[in-house]
Amino acid sequence: MKKSVGLALILTIVACGKAKDDELPASDLPPDATSQTVAVRLLGVRAEGPVRVQLATLELTVDGAPISARMGTRDLDLGNDQNAWAVTTFDLPVEARKVAIRLKLHPDGVIERNGRSQLLDLSGPPVSIIADAAQIRKRNKVVVEIDIARSLVERGEQLFLLPEFIVRY
């Protein structure tokens, strides 16, 4: 009995140590591996109507080094949950481990709720994530999904968007 418990414990420890099998060390990459084109998309969910925003700035770094990116759509409607807006594409180097993405929205937006338009203050913090390059490689994209209903904060007559989001690969 003690031997089977000990063996199970050893197998569990070994299995836990192998949790990152999908992430190959740079030295284990195939010699013909090339960079991949990756899309960064922004999706709004749980909005009552149109949420019109503009992308102001985008910063990308791979393993701490800035990289260039091709800007996509700057005018976005985060109220349309049927469209994940392509805000940029970039080339993910073969040896990349971590990708940092920082999206800053223009400070003024417009939201439509209950049949009326209202100014939306977007001057809060940027959307910042650090993504695992191995996860990005699986699908060639990163989707930042902002929950609009949870992100809206009312202060008197002012309405702010403080993004609550999840990241999908």
C-alpha angles and dihedrals in degrees: 000000000000091000093054092048090048092048091049090050092050092048090050092051092048092047092050090051090056095055092114099055091131092062110079119201111244091251091056096054116115112263091237094052115131136189118278129225108237129192125215111206133187121210129182119207135184097025122149093218143333117342107190116197138155129223108238104179140359126196125187130185130177115206088341097309119111116241133193120252135191110241117230128183116355098181109068136179105206089182090074104084091181093071127061100198116228103228097171148349126209141172112258109212117232094241095048119130106171132024121198116203123188119183120185119190125213106265095242125062138154129234128188116214130163091359097304135098120236133182114254120209110219097170092115127106122312123255103259127180138165110213131195109244092214090060092047092052092060095066105010092235147080118208118197105202113199117200099219096190092055093041098058117098121185121206109177107300094344124093121202132190112217101175119236106186149160128213123231127188 
